Amino acid sequence: MRLEAQAIVLAAGPGMRMTTLTNHNPKCLLPLGTLPMVCYPLHLLQEAGFLEATVVVSSGAEQRMRKLVEQYDLKLNLDITTVNTSDDPGTADSLRHISAKIKHNVDDVVIITSDLVSDVKLQSILNQHRARGAALTMLTASQQVDFLKATPPGPKSKPALSSDVICTESETGRLMFAVAGGDYDEVLSLSGRVLSNAKSLDVSTSLTDSHLYIMKRWVIEYILSKESPCGEMGSLKDEIIPHLISSQFISPPTKERNTRKLDIHDVIENEEYDDLVTKYNSSVVLSRHHSSKPVDSRVCYIYHHPGLCVRANNLNCYWELNRKMHSLFSEVCPNSTWSTRHPSADVHEKAQVSPDTLIGAGSVICEKTNVSSTVVGNHCRINSFVRLTNCVLSDYVTIAQGCVLENSLITTNIERKCTIKNSIVTDPERVEENMSYTNEILEASQDFA
């Protein structure tokens, strides 16, 4: 039986932009609100009707990933595979690692990153992808500047902002050119092939590639082939996607196959009955069959989502997503059984807890505490006379009696009474009794000798 689509979640990324946190926890399992980060793209797939997904994680994270299905009542069957991330493999390397798992009886493959938080409807992207007969559809969104410029705890620094450059055909939204932020100089040149294949172009630096792609199965097989020009490319976004886009405009090769690399023309699979449908089409729904031109199976498109679409791939976005999750939760997790305040949480009647505070499963908030605008992870304990304001606490964190914490990210127990403001704490031994800390990162020192 032929299947419509296969889902792949790339969750092995080491999180090099937020090593303060990812040195102690796989990035995909970092708590975001009261859920592990990877739950959000998994729910997106589940809402679109997927029953299973292949998930690529770093070595050592597979057991925790398997527990997610039962722990968070996911309806997806997860096929989990691991990659060694000690050499910092790229996203394309993760795909190559699971090439044997790409099903031959699917039409399309959905590739989604584990750090995407969005209220987009995946089914709408799939519908457009199929209606246009696209080889590739890329999810784009407007740059979420308020997230990128958010000020996380720790020493203050100016965020490094870099914009993707995305060029589309004005009338159709066809993707004509794309380059990742930071991968270009002050001047960009568009090839004559691009300019000659569009009546007019929209060039944007305010759109961002959201790392959700839908590709035809034959495209996946092409980019994973060792004989393809993509064979030595490490990054999906930086190298392979630009290659696929440029492949729309190249002419078929003239040399014999045994004298050259694999070309995209060698592997194109036209959809069955395309010519007949184009000839006799009477549908009022616009599709590729309404054009008088022959159907081109190499075409690439964007699907632009005007709503929320943020990647928690740096400390700024991660912090801001946590801060706003109380208001975003119903949008990004519709129809889920999850809640912002778990029914198993034990909040003492004499504790003052603001309505915008998230509380995870099994957490205890003792009497005479004051908790406002804070994320309290799963199985935490907040002892008496503690004041928490605008903080994020990971799972299994205990806060000692009498502590005052403001605007801070805490991933470990605070075992001694202290005051912590605008700081990140990952090592309990760095916190001393009755001391005050401001704008610091309290983590274990590393000995490189």
RODREN-895650 format. One record per residue: residue in three letters; x, y, z of N, C-alpha, C in turn. Coordinates in pm, whole numbers, plus 32768, in hexadecimal, padded with zeros to 4 digits. Layout:
N
ALAXYZXYZXYZ ...
//
This chain:
449
MET80547F8880008000800080008058807D8000 ARG803580DE7FAB808481597FA2805781BC800D LEU80B881F88052809C825880BC80B282E68087 GLU806B834580C2807883CF809380FB840E80C0 ALA812083FF814081968446817181D683FD81E6 GLN8257841481F582A483E2826682DB845B82B1 ALA82DE84538335830E84C38387839484A183C6 ILE83F1850183BE847584F383FB848E856D8453 VAL84B1855484D084D085BF852E856685BD8549 LEU85A9862B852886398637853F864F867185CB ALA8678861986288681864186B5870B862586F0 ALA87708618869B87F685F886CD884F867386DC GLY881D86E786B7886E876186BD88A5877A8748 PRO8927879B8753896487AE87D7894588348819 GLY8906889087D088E38911880D895C8966882C MET89B0897D87C78A2E89C587DD8A198A578802 ARG89A18A8F87EB89898B1B880F89588B2A889E MET89488ABB88E589168AC2896E89578A5589C3 THR89DC8A4F89BA8A2689E389FC8A1C89E78A93 THR89FE8A5A8ACD89EB8A618B5E898089FD8B8A LEU891C89E98B3688B0898B8B5688C889028B1A THR88FB88FD8A9F8905887C8A59897F882B8A83 ASN89D988658AD38A4588168B0B8A1087B28B71 HIS899687C98BA2895D87768C0C88E187298BE0 ASN88B087448B69883287098B3D882C870D8AA5 PRO880086A18A6287EE86AA89D1878F871C89AE LYS87B187678949876087DD892686CE87BA8910 CYS86B3874C88CA8628872A88AB85D5870B8927 LEU861786EE899885CF86CD8A1385D0873E8A78 LEU860987B08A53860288238AAD857088468AC6 PRO854D88648B4384C288878B5F849D890E8B22 LEU842B89118AE183F5898C8AA6836689968AD9 GLY834E89F38B3582D489EB8B8282E189728BDD THR827D891F8BE3828588A68C36829688288BE1 LEU82BE883A8B6282D087C98B07835F87C88AD0 PRO839487538AAF841287518A6583FF879489DE MET846487D989B0845B88278934842587D788BE VAL8451875B88B0842C870A883C839686E98839 CYS835086FA88A882C086DE88AA82728738884B TYR82A287B188348256881087E2825387E5874F PRO82C487C4870F82BB879286858276870A867C LEU828486B686E3823F863586E281A8864A86E5 HIS817B86AB873380EB86C9873780BC870186B1 LEU81108750867180F0878785ED80D787158589 LEU812A86AF858E811A863C8536809B85ED855B GLN808785DD85DB80128593860A7F9085D785E0 GLU7F8C865B85E87F1586A785C17EF98698852B ALA7F62868184DC7F518672844B7F2985E48425 GLY7F1E858B84887EF08504846C7F5B849C8460 PHE7FD984C184788044845D8472803583FA84E6 LEU804F837D84C980488315852E80D182EA855E GLU8138830D851381C082E98539822283518507 ALA829783528544830183AF851A838883708538 THR83E7838784DF8472836084F784B883D5853C VAL84F583BB85AE8535842585FD85CA8406860A VAL861D846685E286AF845785EA86E084A38664 VAL871D845C86C3874D849B873E87E1847C8750 SER882084C487AB88AD84AA87CA88B9842C881F SER892B83ED88178943837388658931839188FA GLY88E7833A893D88CE834C89CC8846838789EC ALA880283BE8986878083FE899F870A83A4897B GLU8728832D894386BC82DB890D865B82A98977 GLN868D828289EF8633824E8A5685D282B98A87 ARG860583318A9B85AD839E8AC8854883C18A5C MET857283B989DE851683D7897184A6836F896C ARG84C782F2898384618288897F83F8829C89EC LYS842282D18A5C83C482E58ACC835F83548AB1 LEU837F83AA8A508325841B8A35829A83EE8A0B VAL8293838489BC82138356898681B1833989F6 GLU81DF82ED8A59818682CA8ACA8177833F8B2A GLN81E783848B4781E383EF8BAA818A84628B82 TYR818684818B01813884F38AD280C384C98A78 ASP80A184498A7E802A84158A3B802A843889A5 LEU809D8426896580A4843E88D5806583CA888B LYS802283E9881D7FE2838087CD803D8350875C LEU80B1838C87508110836886E7816382EE870F ASN817D829A86B081DD822E86C2826582638695 LEU82C5826A86F0834782A586D183AE823986AE ASP83E882468639845881F2861084D68243862C ILE851A822386988588827586C9860D823A869E THR8661828F866586E78264863D874C82CB866E THR87C582A08688882982F886C4889D83138665 VAL88DB83888679895683AB863189BC83DC8698 ASN8A3983C686798AA583F786CF8ABB848A86B0 THR8AA684E187128AB1857186FC8B3785AA8728 SER8B968553874A8C18858687798C6185D3870B ASP8C4585B1868D8C8485F7861D8C2C866585E5 ASP8BC18688862E8B6486F186058B3186DB8576 PRO8AE9866D855F8AB8865184D78A4E86B784AD GLY8A4586CF842C89E0872B83FA895B86E583E9 THR88F6873583C8887086FD83B6886B869B8343 ALA88BA86B582DA88BE8658826A88FE85D48294 ASP896085D982ED899E855F831F893A850B836E SER88E3854D83BA887B85048404881D84BC83A3 LEU87FC84FF833587A684BF82D187EA84468291 ARG886B8456827388B383E5823788B6836E8296 HIS88BF838B831688C78321837A884882CB8379 ILE87D783058354875A82BA83558728829F82C7 SER878082A682658755829681DA870C821181C4 ALA873381AA820C86F3812881FC86638128822F LYS8642818C827F85BB819482B6855B81E4825F ILE858E822381F58536826B819A84E18206814E LYS845F82118159840781AE811D83F881C78087 HIS83F7815C803B83EB81677FAA835A81737F7C ASN82FC815B7FD7826F81607FB1822A81DF7FE2 VAL8278824C7FF0823C82CC8017824D83307FA5 ASP81F2838F7F9E81FE83F97F3A825884697F6C ASP8248848F7FEC828E8503802282CE84E280A8 VAL8336852F80CA83788523814B837785AC818E VAL834485AF82098341862A825A83B9862782B7 ILE840C868D82AF848186998306846C8713835F ILE847386FE83E18459876A843F84C2876884AD THR84EE87DC84D7855187E58541850D87DE85CA SER855787AD862D851D879586B1850888158701 ASP853C888786D085328903871F84C9896386E8 LEU84738935868C840E898D86518391899386A8 VAL83688A0D86C782EA8A24871082938A7C86B7 SER82208A47868D81CD8A91862E813B8A69863C ASP80E38AC7861580558AA9861080278A8D8580 VAL80868A73852680658A54849B801B89CF8493 LYS7FC789BF842F7F82894184167FD088F683AA LEU800F888A83D08063883F83738011880B82FC GLN7F9487EA83147F4287B682A77F33881E8238 SER7F2F889D825D7F24890781F77FA0890E81A0 ILE801588F881DD809188F78190809388808131 LEU8069880D8164806387958110800387A8809B ASN7F9187E780B67F2E87FD804B7F6888547FDC GLN7FAC88C180037FE889187F9D805588CF7F51 HIS80A988857F9A8117883B7F5D80E387DD7EF0 ARG807987987F0E804387367EAF7FF987797E3C ALA7FAF87E37E5A7F6588277DF17FC288637D89 ARG8037888E7DB3809588CD7D5680F9886B7D1C GLY80F387EF7D4A8151878B7D1681E087AD7D34 ALA81FA87E87DA8827F88197DC882DF87A87DE8 ALA835C87BB7DBE83C787607DE983ED87807E7A LEU83E688017E9C840B88307F2183AD88A17F4A THR837D889B7FC58336890C80008379892F8084 MET839D89AD809383E189DE810A83818A36815B LEU83768A1C81DC83278A71823483768AEF8255 THR833B8B62823B83798BE18260831C8C2F82BC ALA83578C8C8305830B8CE4835D83558D688366 SER83108DCF839083528E4F83A683AE8E43841F GLN841E8E888419847C8E85848A84378EB38509 GLN84428E62857284048E8385F384688ED68644 VAL846C8F57862784D48FAD865F84CD8FB486F7 ASP84518FB2872E84458FBB87C084828F428806 PHE84878ED087C284C98E5A87FA85608E6387E8 LEU858C8E8B8771861B8E92875486628EFA87AA LYS861A8F6687CA86578FD2881886388FC988AD ALA85FA8F5C88D785DC8F4A8965865E8F4689B5 THR86568F708A3386CC8F748A8886C78F028AED PRO87138E978AD687138E278B3587668E488BB0 PRO875C8DF88C1987B28E0E8C8F88458DFC8C6D GLY88998E288CCB89298E1C8CB989678EA08C91 PRO89E98EA28C798A2D8F1D8C4F89EC8F558BD1 LYS89DC8FD78BCD899690168B5E89EF901C8AE2 SER89B58FF98A7289FB8FFF89F38998901F8985 LYS89C6905C891C896F908088AD895890048857 PRO88D98FE2883C88BE8F6A87EB88F58F78875D ALA892B8F0A872A895F8F0A86A288EE8EE68642 LEU88BC8F4985F9884D8F33859E88818F248510 SER88568EBC84CD88778EA9844187F98E7D83F8 SER87E58EB4838187698E9C8338877F8E3E82C4 ASP87218DE082B487208D91823986F78DEC81C5 VAL87278DCE814E86FA8E1380D686A88DAF8086 ILE86298DCE807285CD8D74802D858D8DC07FB9 CYS859B8D877F43856B8DC67EC984FF8D6F7E8B THR84898DA97E73841A8D5E7E3A83E28DA67DC0 GLU83A18D5A7D6B83598D947CFB82DC8DD97D30 SER82C88E567D0982608EA97D4781D58E6C7D3D GLU81AF8E3B7CCB81258E0F7CB581098D857CF0 THR816C8D2D7CF081528CA27D1281898C767D99 GLY81EB8CBE7DCE822C8C907E4882938C237E2E ARG82B58C107DAF831B8BAD7D8F83A18BD87DC9 LEU83E68B7C7E0684668B997E4784D58B9A7DDE MET85148C0F7DCF85768C217D6486078C257D97 PHE86188C4D7E1386A08C5E7E4786968C677EDE ALA86F68C2B7F2586F98C357FB787888C257FE8 VAL87AC8C74804A882F8C678089881D8C82811E ALA885D8C30816E884E8C3A81FF88948CB58235 GLY885D8CEB82A0889B8D5E82E2892A8D3F830D GLY89848D9C82F08A108D8883128A618D4582A5 ASP8A1C8D15823B8A638CCF81CF8A788D288154 TYR8A6D8DAB81658A7E8E0380F28AC58E84811B ASP8AFF8EC680B88B438F4580CF8ADE8FB780BE GLU8B10903080B58AB790A480AA8A6D90A68025 VAL8AA7906D7FBD8A69906E7F388A488FDF7F0F LEU89CB8FCB7EE2899F8F4A7EAF89818F557E1B SER89A58EEF7DD1898A8EF07D4189268E837D1F LEU88C18EA77CD088608E467C9F88878E1F7C11 SER88868D9F7BF688B08D707B72884B8D977B07 GLY887B8D9D7A8D88228DBC7A1E87B38D557A0E ARG87D08CD97A33876A8C727A2A86F48C917A84 VAL87118CC27AFC86A58CE67B5986548D597B20 LEU86988DBF7AF286538E377AC186018E1A7A43 SER86308DBF79F085E98DA3797485728D457987 ASN85678D0979FF84FB8CAB7A1784898CE57A6B ALA848B8D687A80841F8DA67ACD83FE8E2E7A91 LYS837B8E4F7A8D83528ED27A5B837C8F3F7ABD SER836A8F247B3E83968F837BA583BA8F357C22 LEU84128F6E7C7384468F297CE8842F8F787D67 ASP84178F327DD484158F6D7E5984908F3C7EA4 VAL84E58F997ECC855E8F767F17854C8FA77FA6 SER85568F4B800785388F6E809285A88F4680F0 THR85C38F9F8150861B8F7D81C085CC8F788241 SER85478F83823784F28F7E82AF84AF8EF682BF LEU84BF8E9E825B848B8E16826784F88DBB829D THR84CF8D5282DF852F8CF2831285068C6482EE ASP85688C1382CE85538B8582B4853D8B41833B SER84C78B05834C84A28ACF83D084CC8A3E83E5 HIS85178A068388854A897C839584DA89158397 LEU8472892E834A840E88C7832E840588BD8297 TYR8425884782648427883181D383D187B881AF ILE838E87C3813F834B874F8104838D8736807D MET83BD86BC8069840186987FED83C3861A7FB1 LYS83C286157F2E839E85997EEC8402852C7F14 ARG83D084B17F1B842884447F43849E84357EE5 TRP8489844B7E6284F7843E7E04856084AC7E19 VAL853785207E4C8597858A7E6C85F0855E7EE1 ILE85B385237F47860084F17FB9866684897F8A GLU863B842E7F35869783C77F04870984067EB3 TYR86EB84707E6B875284B57E1C87BB84F67E78 ILE878D853F7EDD87EE85887F31883D852A7F8C LEU880884B27FA5885084547FFB88AA83F67FAC SER88A083FB7F2888F483A57ED5898783D07EDD LYS89E083707EE78A6F838E7EE98A9F83C37E62 GLU8A5383AA7DFA8A7983D87D758A4784657D57 SER89F4849A7DAF89BC851F7D9C8A20858B7DC4 PRO8A1486047D8B8A6886747DBB8A5186927E4E CYS89E086647E8689C2867B7F148A0D861B7F6F GLY8A5285B97F338A8E854D7F808AEB85797FEF GLU8B2E85EB7FDB8B8E861A803F8B5D86978088 MET8AE186BB80728AAA873280B68A7C870D8143 GLY8A9C876381A48A7C8743822F89FE87828265 SER89D587F2822A8964883D826188EE883C8201 LEU887B881C82358801881E81E587DF88AD81BB LYS87DB8907821B87B3899281FF881D89DE81AF ASP889B89D381D889048A26819E893389F88115 GLU8929897380F98963893F807E88FE88F68025 ILE88B78897805E88618842800A87E7888D7FD7 ILE87A388DA802B872D89247FFD875289877F8E PRO87BE89D77F9D87E68A2E7F2C880589DF7EAC HIS884089687EBB885D89167E4587DC88EB7E00 LEU877988BF7E4D86FA88957E1286B489097DCC ILE86BC897F7E08867C89F47DCB86BF8A157D46 SER87438A147D43878B8A367CC8877789CB7C5D SER8759894F7C88874588E27C2886C988F47BD3 GLN867089507BFC85F9896C7BAC861C89A97B24 PHE869189E97B1D86B18A3C7AA987208A047A51 ILE874E898B7A6F87BA89527A1F877F88FC79AF SER87C788F57940879D88A478CE87C7881378E2 PRO878587B878A087AB872B78AC883C8717787F PRO888386BC78BC891086A47898891C8668780C THR8989868677CA89A1865177438A0585DE7744 LYS8A5585D377AF8AB8856877B78A7584E477DF GLU8AB8847877BB8A8783F477E28A8B83E6787A ARG8A2E839878AE8A20838A79408AA083587983 ASN8AEA82FE79418B6082C479818BD883237982 THR8BC9839C794C8C3883FC794B8C1F847479A6 ARG8BB6847179F38B9384E67A458B4C84BA7AC5 LYS8B36851E7B1C8AEC85047B978A5784F57B7A LEU8A1084BE7BDA897F84B17BCE8940853C7BC2 ASP88E6854E7B6588A185CD7B4E880F85BC7B75 ILE87D186297B9E874686207BC986EA85F17B58 HIS8710860D7ADC86C185DF7A6A86C285467A5F ASP872785067A99873184757A9286CA842F7AEB VAL869784787B4D864484367BB385B7846D7BBB ILE859784D37B6E851285107B7584A684A77B5D GLU844284AA7BB483CE84537BA2835384AC7B8E ASN831E84AD7B1682A384F87AFD822C84AB7B35 GLU81CC84F77B68815884B67BA2810384747B35 GLU80CE84027B56807E83B47AF8800584057AC8 TYR7FE984037A4A7F7484437A0D7F7C84DC7A0A ASP7FEF85177A247FFB85AA7A227FCF85E4799B ASP7FFE85AA79307FDD85DF78AB7F4785D9788E LEU7F09856B78B77E79855E78A17E2985C178F4 VAL7E5185D279717E09862F79C87E1786BD7993 THR7E8E86E279667EA28769792E7E49877F78B4 LYS7E3E871978607DF0872677E57D5B87347801 TYR7D2786E878607C9786E578747C6A872878F6 ASN7CC4877379377CA487AF79B97C30881179B1 SER7BCF88007A087B5E885E7A117B46888B7AA0 SER7BA5886F7AF77B9688927B847B9F89297B96 VAL7B56895D7BFA7B5D89EC7C197BCB8A087C7F VAL7C05899F7CB57C7289AE7D167CF589BD7CC9 LEU7D388A2F7CDE7DB38A4A7C947E1F89E57CBA SER7E6189B07C587ECE89527C6E7F2F895C7BFA ARG7F9489057BFA7FF689067B8E7FB888E37B08 HIS7F4188A67B087F01887C7A8C7EB788EE7A46 HIS7EB789667A827E7689D87A417ED78A2679E7 SER7F548A0179E97FB78A4579967FBF8A04790D SER7FD78A5878A97FE58A237822807089E6780B LYS80CC8A05786A815389D0785D8155893C7887 PRO81B288EF785181C18864787E81E088617914 VAL81AD87FC795981C587EF79E8825A87D87A02 ASP829488277A5C8321881A7A80832887E07B0C SER835B87687B19835E87247B9B83CD87547BF6 ARG842087B27BC7848F87E37C1B8469885E7C6D VAL83F088947C5C83D189167C9683D489157D2E CYS840089867D66840889997DF683B08A117E1D TYR836E8A077E8F83178A727EBE83308A8D7F51 ILE83048B047F7C82FC8B1F800B826A8B128036 TYR82568AF380B481D38B0380F381EA8B688161 HIS81B38BE0815081CB8C4A81B3815F8C48821D HIS818A8C3A829A812C8C39830A81308CC08350 PRO80BE8D07835780BE8D8C839380B98D8B842B GLY80A58D16846880988D0F84F9811B8CF1853F LEU81118CAC85B081868C8C860381D98C1F85C2 CYS825A8C3785B882B68BD5857F83418BF785B4 VAL836A8BBA862283E78BDD866484388B5F867E ARG84BA8B67866485148AF98687855C8B1B8709 ALA85598ABD8766859E8AD087E6862E8AA187D7 ASN86758AE0877986FD8AB4875987688B118790 ASN87418B6F87E387A28BC1882A87658BEA88AF LEU87B88C1E8908878A8C3D899087208CA98991 ASN872B8D0A893586C98D778930863C8D408915 CYS862F8CF088AA85AC8CB98885857A8C5588ED TYR85D58C04892285AE8BA1898685748BE68A02 TRP85B78C4D8A2F858A8C978AA585038CDA8A8C GLU84F58D1C8A1A847B8D6589FD84048D0789E6 LEU841C8C9589A883B18C338998837F8C028A1F ASN83DB8BE88A7A83B28BC18B0183608C308B44 ARG838E8CAA8B3583498D1A8B7682BB8D2C8B42 LYS82A78D0E8AC282248D278A8481CE8CA98A75 MET82028C378AA581BC8BBA8A8B81318BB68ACA HIS811A8BFE8B3880958BFC8B76802A8C308B17 SER804F8C908AC07FED8CC88A627FF18C8189DA LEU805C8C3989BD806B8BF6893C803A8B65893F PHE802D8B2D89B5801C8A9D89C47FA38A678976 SER7F328AA889827EB98A75893F7EC58A8088A7 GLU7F1A8ADB88757F2C8AEA87E57F8A8A8087AC VAL7FF48A6187F580578A0387C08039897387E7 CYS7FE0895E88457FBA88D6886E7F2288C6886D PRO7EDF88E487FE7E4E88D687FA7E2488438805 ASN7DB3882D88447D7887A6884F7DCF8744889C SER7E30877588E87E85871A89367E4A870689C1 THR7E78869D8A047E4E86838A8E7EAB86CA8AF1 TRP7F0E870F8ABC7F6E87548B137F3087D48B4A SER7F6788048BB87F32887F8BF57FA588D28C2C THR7F8A89508C457FF289AA8C7B800189988D11 ARG7FA489588D517FAE893A8DE07F7F88AA8DF4 HIS7FDF88508E057FBD87C18E087F66879F8E81 PRO7EFF874D8E6E7EA6872B8EDE7EEC86E68F52 SER7F6186AA8F397FA886678FA77FFF86C78FF8 ALA800A87448FCD805987A79018801587C5909D ASP806587D69105803287EF918D8058887D91B7 VAL7FF688D691B0800D896391D37FC789809257 HIS801289A692BC7FD989C093417F798A36933A GLU7F0E8A2C93877EA78A9593857EDC8B1C93B3 LYS7F498B1C93FD7F838B9A942B7FF98BC893D4 ALA80078B8A9360806B8BB8930080298C19929F GLN80708C81927B803D8CE19219807D8CC49191 VAL802A8C999134805A8C7290AF800A8CBD9047 SER804F8D088FEF800A8D588F8A7FCE8CFF8F1F PRO7F638D2E8EDC7F218CDD8E747F7C8CBC8DFE ASP7FE28D0F8DE3803A8CF48D7080B28C9E8D94 THR80AC8C598E0681158BFC8E2C80F28B6F8DFC LEU81518B2B8DBC81408AA28D8E817A8A438DF6 ILE813189D68E15815F89778E7A815588EA8E43 GLY81C688A38E4481CC881E8E0A819B87B18E66 ALA819987378E31816786C38E7A81B986A78EF8 GLY817486898F6681B7865E8FE0820086C9902B SER81F687469002823D87B1904881F287DB90C6 VAL823E880991288207883291A9822F88C291C6 ILE81CD891491E481E7899E920C81B289AF929A CYS820E89C592F781EC89C7938681AC8A4B93B0 GLU81828A50942C813D8AC69461819B8B3F9469 LYS815A8BB5946B819F8C34947C820B8C4B9411 THR81EC8C1E939882438C3C932681FB8C9D92CB ASN82488CE29279820F8D3F9218824F8D209190 VAL81FD8CEE9133822E8CC690B081E18D119045 SER82278D5F8FF381E28DAB8F8A822D8DA28F06 SER81E08D978E9982158D968E10828B8D368E00 THR827B8CBD8E3382E98C5D8E3A82C08BD78DFD VAL83218B928DC3830E8B098D95834C8AAD8DFD VAL82FA8A5B8E3C832889F78E9C831F896F8E58 GLY838F89308E41839288B38DF7835188408E41 ASN836387C88E0E832987518E4C837987268EC6 HIS833286F98F2E836D86C08FA883CF87208FEC CYS83AA879E8FF083F98802903A83BF881190C7 ARG840D884B911F83DC886A91A7840988F791CB ILE83A8894C91E583C289D6920F83A189DF92A3 ASN840689EA92F683F189EB938783BA8A7193B7 SER83978A77943683548AEC947083AC8B6A9469 PHE83688BDB946883A88C60946D84058C7993F5 VAL83E48C3C9385842E8C53930883E28CB792B3 ARG842B8D0F927183ED8D6C9211842A8D549187 LEU83D68D2E912A84008D1690A083B88D779046 THR84038DC58FF983C88E258F9C84088E178F13 ASN83B68DFA8EAE83E58DF28E24845D8D958E16 CYS844D8D1A8E4784B88CB88E41848D8C3E8DEE VAL84EF8BF08DC684D78B708D8485238B058DD0 LEU84DC8AA18E0485178A338E4E850989B38DFD SER8578896D8DE7857388ED8DA2853288838DFB ASP852988098DC984EE879C8E17854787778E8C TYR850887448EF5854E870F8F6C85A887778FAF VAL857887F08FBA85C3885B8FFE858388769086 THR85D5887C90ED85A7889F917485E38926919A ILE858F897F91CD85BD8A0391F885B58A0A9291 ALA86268A2A92D0862F8A2C936285D88A9B939E GLN85B18A879418855D8AE8945F85A08B719466 GLY85518BD8944D85818C61945D85C78C9C93E4 CYS85D38C53937686188C8792FF85C48CF192B8 VAL860B8D4F927985CB8DB4922586098DA89199 LEU85B78D86913785E88D7290AE85978DCA9050 GLU85DE8E178FFF859B8E6F8FA085DC8E628F15 ASN85888E588EAF85B68E5C8E25862C8DFF8E0D SER86218D838E3B86908D258E3586648C9E8DFF LEU86C58C568DC686AE8BD28D8E86FB8B6E8DE4 ILE86B28B118E2286EB8AB78E8586DA8A278E54 THR874989DD8E47874189528E1A876F88F08E85 THR878D89218EFD87C088CB8F67878888F68FED ASN879B88A69053876A88C990D887B18944910F ILE8766899A915087A08A09919D879489DF922F GLU880289B1926787FF896E92E8881889CC935E ARG883C8A489340885C8AA793AB880C8B279397 LYS87E48B639405879A8BE193FD87F18C4C93BB CYS87BB8C8D935488098CF0930A87AC8D4792B8 THR87E58DAC9277879C8E02921A87DE8DF99191 ILE87908DD9912E87C48DC990A6876F8E1C9047 LYS87B08E758FFC87678ECB8F9F87AC8EC98F16 ASN875C8EBF8EAE878E8EC78E2488038E698E0A SER87F78DEE8E3A88678D908E3088388D078E00 ILE889A8CB88DD388818C2C8DAE88D18BD58E0F VAL888E8B728E4B88D18B1A8EAC88C38A8A8E7D THR89358A498E64893589BC8E3D898789658E9D ASP89CD89A38EFC8A2189588F5B8A0289858FEA PRO89CB892C903F89A6895490C78A1E897A911E GLU8A93894590FC8B098962914E8B3889F2913F ARG8B0A8A3890D88B338AC390C48AE28B259119 VAL8A7B8AF2915C8A238B4991AB8A448B3A923F GLU8A668BAB92808A8C8BA9930F8A1E8BE79364 GLU8A1E8BC193E489B88BEE944389B88C869451 ASN893D8CC0944989268D4F946289718DAC9402 MET89978D79939089DB8DCC932D89768E0092C6 SER899D8E6D9281894B8EA5921689968E9B9192 TYR894D8E78912989888E6990A489348EB5903F THR89758F038FE9892F8F518F84897B8F4A8EFF ASN89318F328E93896B8F2F8E0B89DF8ECC8E00 GLU89CC8E538E368A388DF08E338A098D6E8DF4 ILE8A6A8D1F8DC98A518C958DA08A9E8C3D8E02 LEU8A558BF68E578A928BA38EBE8A8F8B128E8F GLU8AFA8AEB8E4B8B058A638E168B8A8A288E3E ALA8B9689A58E328C1189618E588C83898D8DFE SER8CF389AF8E398D6789D58DE98DA0895A8DA6 GLN8DD689698D2F8E0D88F98CE38EA589008CE0 ASP8EE0888F8CFC8F7288868CFC8FA088488C78 PHE8FE088978C24900A88678BA0909D88398BA0 ALA90DB88328C139168880B8C1A917B87798BF4 
//
